[in-house]
Amino acid sequence: MITKISPLSKWVLATGFTFLIFMTLVRIVFFEHFKTAGYSFANSSDVFILGLRYDLRIACAIVLPLLIVGNLHLTYNNKKRLTALSILRLVPLVLIFTVAVFFLKNNKGTTAAILSVIGLFLIIFMWLFTKKNCNPFENSTAKKIWKIYFLAAAILIVFFYALDFQHFDYLHQRLNASVLNYTEDAKISFGMVWQTYPVLTLFLAIFIIAFIINWLIKKWFKLIRSSYQSGTKSQPVFSIILFFLLALAIFGRAGQFPLRWSDAFAFGDDFKASISLNPVQSFFSTLQFRHSGYDEKKVRQYYSLMASYLGVKNSDSSTLKYERNYTFSNNNAVKPNVVLVICESFSAYKSSMWGNPLNTTPFFNELCKQGVFFDHCFSPAYGTARGVWATVTGIPDVETSNTASRNPGAVDQHTIINDLAGYQKLYFLGGSTSWANIRGLLTDNIKDLKLFEEGSYKAKAIDVWGISDKHLFLEASDILKEQASPFFAVIQTADNHRPYTIPSEDMGEFTKKEFPIDTLKKYGFAGNDELNAFRYTDFCYQKFIEAAKKEKYFANTIFVFVGDHGIRGDAGNMFPSLWTAFGITTQHVPLLFYSPLLLKPERINNSCSQIDILPSIASLIKMPYSNTTLGRNLFDTTFTVAQRFRDKAFLFDPEERKIGMMTDEYCYMKNLLTGTENFVSSKNNDSLPVNKSTQDDKKLLQEITNAYYETAKYMLLNNKKVSPH
């Protein structure tokens, strides 16, 4: 029977098997490299089975064009008309074309749709250059074209995996369409990659591995061709069966719906989901989420609930009014200054404030004991651009296709910063604010802003992110001490970021520490470079506060420190297991209000968010302000709502398409792709009791979470600037 299988079908199987073996081997390497304690092949077999299904659909998608187009051999009768057999051979092409048009018309960025379009181009190409016979075993031109096709496919696949490996090493998430965001800041992104990774070595490795794959594919071709006897008839029925088997493998399952990227998250374990995913699958599948907008019907549906929680007076669902105006009868005669420090990658679990044994931030830990420290603060979403957006606007960045700062439709935003009448507004960044269009967000929305970025400082840049944080703080302090009127200043740090540069000039005063890799991983660090960069930020905070204390402005200044986001990792026993399982480590950040002469020290455990920072600052300095977004004053003890959960933080994961809400008691998460919900205790690992009280709380959190999500999408495009009060 096997001798009656056509050489083309044999080559299709052998080539597909070659790609499948490569992807399986990479998955094993990936698992071994990134696994943490508690994971082994024995307890992860389900992960590899699902991963094999993802890999199989990619391998089959690569070889399916060969099976279809290779069998395309048009014949004509004596009247120069296509024969019935030729017309029959065109049927699969018509089906592929129909599928491709459907997916593209409905904006489905799936692997099947993309490869269908590639297949159509291949068909056209073959017709033009092979005299309508596309079988590589019967046409020498077709053979050359197919070998070029598979070489290109091998290079592309290996490139995807190389990029995916580095992407996961950096962000602890598999490759997805969000990586395209970095192309919009290509110069900075490439600079960071060049300074962090062995780029030339990686490209050399990509081409070597791709060459090996291509060599195996050509070797298969030679072996099959040598056993092929010209004139031997093959059974066409096997080609038909093979076509349907490949199509079924690409669909992924025998059912109504195809195997989707989101199915990996049914494990309820982020690491298992990551291991099972195929980077090609996840990349093309997430393309469909690169578009933004809102559903006005849903916004109105949740308006009453939102108005209640926000404290909107004279609410009006017809105009969707969210504005709340605040005034103060006992305004400060001398207005305090404000310095808001947005701290790069300031992961709560990696710091000293929660008892990390590596004691990475001893100075900041002591600072927290002298100020008002909120230890349950969260960034609404992972990423610096999203953290800055939430802090400046008061709206969670719930864009899925990109960050809100890059969305031209969202560039016009009202911010409470403009309500700080009489204040000088200053913004300090060691590098360029062209990154992620942060310059557009700031300069377009903050009136009379004085922006300091690369080229504004005496110090020289140390890497792609600009000058060191130490010099950033010290030069900012020198500028602040010269201000004749009250000031509101933002200092955005960057050193706690790859390539983890620590200036040689500081290596005398700052001493690096080295720990074994198992110790580092146990307490949340991938390596000593990351650990020491984290420690160096603490060194820079110390230098800043020591310098500020020598200046007159210090006594009348409120310093606010907040992390822009955290970093995904294993939080161990420092926090409930949900921090690690749900990726909460990417969003849990320290929030400190520090002013020894103006604020009484206190550690507050209530849940809060970056979106609450500006309302809280405006209230502390007793400046009248208009709040048109979702934040609230954290120091307002009189504010109550008719329902539960005043203290809460909305969570959004654009990579995994999750929304959620963190409260003092619970964590609620919902996957927008699968509908899967998690409702657990935020205080410990104990199971929640199943009773009416908890079920009512879950139902309410479902409503609140949906309300915040739909309202945030609306506000991104409808929070226009208003006149300052």
BELFEN-V191561 format. One record per backbone hydrogen bond with DSSP energy under -0.5 kcal/mol. NH is the residue of the N-H (numbers start at 0). CO is the residue of the C=O. If there is no record, write none. Layout:
nh->(NH	NH)
co->(CO	CO)
//
This chain:
nh->(3	4	9	10	11	12	13	14	15	16	17	18	19	20	21	22	23	24	25	26	27	28	29	30	31	32	33	34	38	43	47	48	49	50	51	52	53	54	55	56	57	58	59	60	61	62	63	64	66	67	68	69	69	70	71	72	73	76	79	82	86	87	88	89	89	90	93	94	95	96	97	98	99	100	101	102	103	104	105	106	107	108	109	113	114	115	116	117	118	119	120	121	122	123	124	125	126	127	128	129	132	133	133	135	137	138	142	143	144	145	146	147	148	149	150	151	152	153	154	155	156	157	158	159	160	161	162	163	164	165	166	167	168	169	170	171	176	178	179	180	181	182	183	184	185	188	189	190	191	192	193	194	195	196	198	201	202	203	204	205	206	207	208	209	210	211	212	213	214	215	216	217	218	219	220	221	222	223	224	225	226	227	228	229	231	234	235	237	238	239	240	241	242	243	244	245	246	247	248	249	250	251	254	258	262	263	264	265	266	267	269	272	273	274	275	276	281	282	283	284	285	286	286	287	288	289	295	298	299	300	301	302	303	305	306	307	308	309	310	311	314	319	320	323	325	330	334	336	337	338	339	340	340	341	341	342	342	343	345	346	347	350	350	354	355	358	364	365	366	367	368	369	369	370	371	372	372	373	373	374	374	376	377	378	381	386	387	388	389	390	391	392	393	393	397	405	406	407	409	410	412	413	417	418	419	420	422	423	424	425	425	426	427	428	429	434	436	437	438	440	441	442	443	444	445	446	448	449	450	451	451	452	453	455	461	462	465	466	471	472	473	474	475	476	477	478	479	480	481	482	487	488	488	489	490	491	491	492	492	496	499	505	506	509	510	511	519	520	521	522	523	524	530	531	532	533	534	535	536	537	538	539	540	541	542	543	544	545	546	547	548	549	549	550	553	553	554	555	556	557	558	558	559	559	560	560	561	562	563	564	565	566	570	573	578	579	580	581	582	583	583	584	585	586	587	588	588	589	590	591	592	593	593	594	597	598	601	603	603	607	609	611	612	615	616	617	618	619	620	621	622	623	624	626	626	627	629	633	635	636	647	648	650	651	652	653	656	657	658	659	660	661	662	663	666	667	668	669	670	671	671	672	674	677	679	681	682	690	694	695	696	697	698	699	700	701	702	703	704	705	706	707	708	709	710	711	712	713	714	715	716	716	717	717	718)
co->(0	1	5	6	7	8	9	10	11	12	13	14	15	16	17	18	19	20	21	22	23	24	25	26	27	28	29	30	35	40	43	44	45	46	47	48	49	50	51	52	53	54	55	56	57	58	59	60	62	63	64	64	65	66	68	70	131	80	76	74	82	83	84	85	86	87	89	90	91	92	93	94	95	96	97	98	99	100	101	103	102	106	107	109	110	111	112	113	114	115	116	117	118	119	120	121	122	123	124	125	129	71	131	133	134	134	138	139	140	141	142	143	144	145	146	147	148	149	150	151	152	153	154	155	156	157	158	159	160	161	162	163	164	165	166	167	281	175	176	177	178	179	180	181	182	184	185	186	187	188	189	190	191	192	196	197	198	199	200	201	202	203	204	205	206	207	208	209	210	211	212	213	214	215	216	217	218	219	220	221	222	224	226	227	228	3	233	234	234	235	236	237	238	239	240	241	242	243	244	245	246	247	252	250	259	260	261	262	263	264	580	268	269	270	271	272	277	278	279	280	281	108	283	284	285	286	293	294	295	296	297	299	299	301	302	303	304	305	306	306	311	315	315	626	624	328	332	555	486	557	488	338	559	339	490	340	561	341	342	344	587	346	347	351	350	355	360	361	362	363	364	365	366	367	592	370	601	371	590	372	603	588	607	586	651	382	383	384	385	386	387	388	388	389	395	402	403	405	406	407	410	718	414	415	416	418	419	485	447	423	487	449	489	451	491	431	433	434	432	436	437	438	439	440	441	444	445	424	448	426	449	450	430	452	465	465	462	429	467	468	469	470	471	472	473	474	475	476	478	479	423	337	486	425	339	427	489	341	490	494	496	502	503	505	508	509	515	516	517	518	520	519	526	527	528	529	530	531	532	533	534	535	536	537	538	539	540	541	542	543	544	545	546	547	547	550	551	552	553	336	556	593	338	557	558	591	340	589	342	342	585	584	568	570	575	576	576	577	579	577	578	578	582	583	583	376	586	345	373	560	371	558	591	592	594	594	370	372	601	375	377	608	609	611	612	613	614	615	616	618	617	621	325	323	624	625	393	631	632	634	645	661	659	379	657	651	652	652	669	650	667	648	665	646	679	660	677	658	675	656	669	656	670	668	666	664	664	688	690	691	692	693	694	695	696	697	698	699	700	701	702	703	704	705	706	707	708	709	710	711	712	713	713	714	714)
//
